[in-house]
Amino acid sequence: MNADFLAGLEFWEREKGVSREVLMAAVQEALLQAAKKAVGPARELRVVMDSKNGDIKAFAKLIVADKVISQHDQISVFDARRIKADAKVGDEIEKEVTPQGFGRIAAQYAKQALMQKVRQAEKALIFTEFKDRVGDIVSGTVRRFDRSDVILDLGKYEALMPNKERVPTEEYQVGERVRCYVKAVQEGPHGPEIILSRADPRFIIKLFSVEVSEISDGTIEIKGIAREPGFRTKMAVYSRDSKVDPVGACVGMRGQRVKNIVRELNNEKVDVIPWSSDIRAFVTKALEPAKIRSMDLDERSKRVKILVSEDQLSLAIGKRGQNARLTEKLIGWGVEIIAEQIVTKGFDEQVAEAVTQIAAIPGITPEQADALVHAGVTKLEVLLSAEAGDLADIPGIGENAAAILDAARAEASRRSASVNS
């Protein structure tokens, strides 16, 4: 048993990087607790384990007395002189008090202490090894799940990918190899934790930095990024060298560079667009492939109203409003996209007409109608094609999104019944 125990010490020292001295100190403390339980309240009890052969012995420091009143604290002169020939009353004599079968009990305590110390040492080493790796990409194996959180094995350490850092379109399997972005090393309920992410936009920035040498050497700069994980990303790039095309460099020959990244992202769409200090040019590129008729900028409030033809409206807004939302995030301006049909009689007049039509639907207030129209929802048909989550993102709608959709469906049913009758 002792040989196995010593072999265990060597294993943890080698595999976990915890020094033998630290492990031995933890074991000594555990052995002392075991001895107190097995021996009883002996005076100045101490336990010694031979680091070479693993022998465990317990010793107590007893006071020499003519008459022994407490065996836990005192030793007779006769017994003391068997240990030390010149012992006299009042001297302190250390006597071995190792109980029978103590080795088995002590080994159990030592094993528990050893495992606890190893876990503590592992947590402490996380800061040492990972404090400078925040922002890196690491590869780990899915070990288990804690509700919706994913626990990954990074080799020596385990890391956590919280549910909010997962990509909603991805499913992970135990044993699967996954690449992640090291988002943080922070204190958790059980000590330091390595927090990983696949949903963070910086994950994509890092992937491009690794894949595109012109980014890593500083020739090309990523000026902005907007992402809806699992669905679509827009990234604006700028070249400090006029001879280097930033978009072409990121896309690569025959699109190979961006294909590698899209493959890593499980086919999430990635749009790479050229950044421009000219907001008009920037917005035009950000909304491609939709074609813009005209653009009205409000520099003070940082809002842009965009006019597109009727057949370009859905393309400009995107599925569930995704293209418009990502463009807003990327350029940092509010974006309103309006179909050309609304402005044929005059912009303000047509907006007011659209607001009136939406507000005429029972259950939708004029204020809500105004917010919907300025977000591009100008007709009942457009409103019916939206989802509650999309509407909830519109300022002034929020938690009323579901009720507005119910009102729209009721109005559609009423109109249909009226036509059929």
Buried (B, 14 or more C-beta within 10 A) or exposed (E): EBEEBBEBBEEBBEEBBBEBEBBBEBBBBBBBBBBBEBBEEBBEBBBBBEEEEBEBBBBBBBBBBEEBEEEEBBBBBEBBBEBEEEBEEEBEBBBEBBBEEBBEBBBEBBBBBBEEBBEBBBBEBBBEBBEEEBEEBBEBBBBEEEEEBBBBBBEEBBBBBBEEBBBEEBEBEEEEEBBBBBBEBEEEEEEBBBBBBBBBBBBBBBBBBBBBEBBEEEBBBBBBBBBBBBBBBBBBBBBEEEEEBBBBBBBBEEEEBBBBBBEBBEEBEBBBBBBBEEBEEBBBBBBBEBEBEEBEBEEEEEBBBBBBBEEBBBBBBBEBBBBBBBBBBBBEBBBBBBBBBBBEEEBEEBBEBBBEBBBEBEBBEEEBBBBBBBBBBBBBEBBEBBEBEBBBBBEBBEEBBEBBBEBBEEBBEEEEEEEEE
